[in-house]
């Protein structure tokens, strides 16, 4: 329990290109969160914008994300549930929700 989220254990990496229209200053991105039954407490990771084309990134080009733990440690591992397993396959291989 370090307080740091780990890729593949706590979230799935999301890589792509954001395109901003003129005057647009925010976008919503999808980062799949991996659920489990382990009591871990809140965990954080950082996302960053990089390699801008035709613009300059402002002072804030990264953000810290907190995953709030919702587990109680008493359930079975969700990987044994068909719908959880299928969702993980979609995230792992197709980088999207089913």
N, C-alpha and C positions, 0 to 999 in steps of 0.2 A: 504494500500500500504506500506508494510514493507520492500520490496525488497527481501523477502524470499519466495521461491516457496513452495507450499504445495502439498503433495501427494494427488492424486485423483482430485484436483482442477487444478493443473498445469502440473503434470506428473504422470505416472503410475509406481509404484514400479517394479523393475526388480530384481529378485533373481535367482541365479543359480551358476553353477560351471564353472570357466574358466580353461582350460587346456592349458598349455604352452609346446610346444615342446622344446627340447634342443636348446639353443641359441636364442630362440624367446623372445623378450622383450616387445612386444605390442600386444594388441588385440582390436577388435572393438566390442562394446556391443550395444544393442538396448534398449533405454529408450523412451517409447512413450510419446510424448508431447501432452497435452490436449489443444485444441484450444477453445477459447471463444470470446466474443465480448467486454469483460471488459478491459478498459485501465488501465494497471497495472504497466507499465514501466518494465525495466529489473528485473528479479527475479533469485535468485541463490539457488542451493542445492548442497550437497556434496555426492560423491560416494566414497566407500571405499572397498579395498580388505582386506579380513580377513581369518583367519583359514588356513594358507598355509600348504600343506602336502609335506614333503620331501624337502622343500626349505625355505629360509628365505626371507621375504619381504624386499625390499630396503628401503631407507629413504623416498621415495615417494610412499605411499600405498593408498593415497586418492587424489581426485581432486575436484575442485569446478567447477560446471557447471552453465553457465548463459543462461537463456531463454530470448531471446530478444522479446519484445512485438511487435506484428504486427497488433494490433487492433486499430480501430479508434472510436469505441463506437457508431457507427451509424447503424450497421447491426442488424439483428434479431439474437436471440440466436441460435447457430448452432445445438443445440439438436433437433430442429424442423425439421432438414434436415435428411431424411432417411439414406443417406450414412454416415453421421456423427454419427448418433445413432448406426448404425450397427457396425461401426469401434469401437466405445466405448464399445459395448457389447463384441466384440472379445478381446479387450485389457483387459477388466475387468474380463471376465470369462476364456479366453484361454491364456492370457498373450502373445498375438502375434497380428500382423497385419492381417486383413482378406485376 
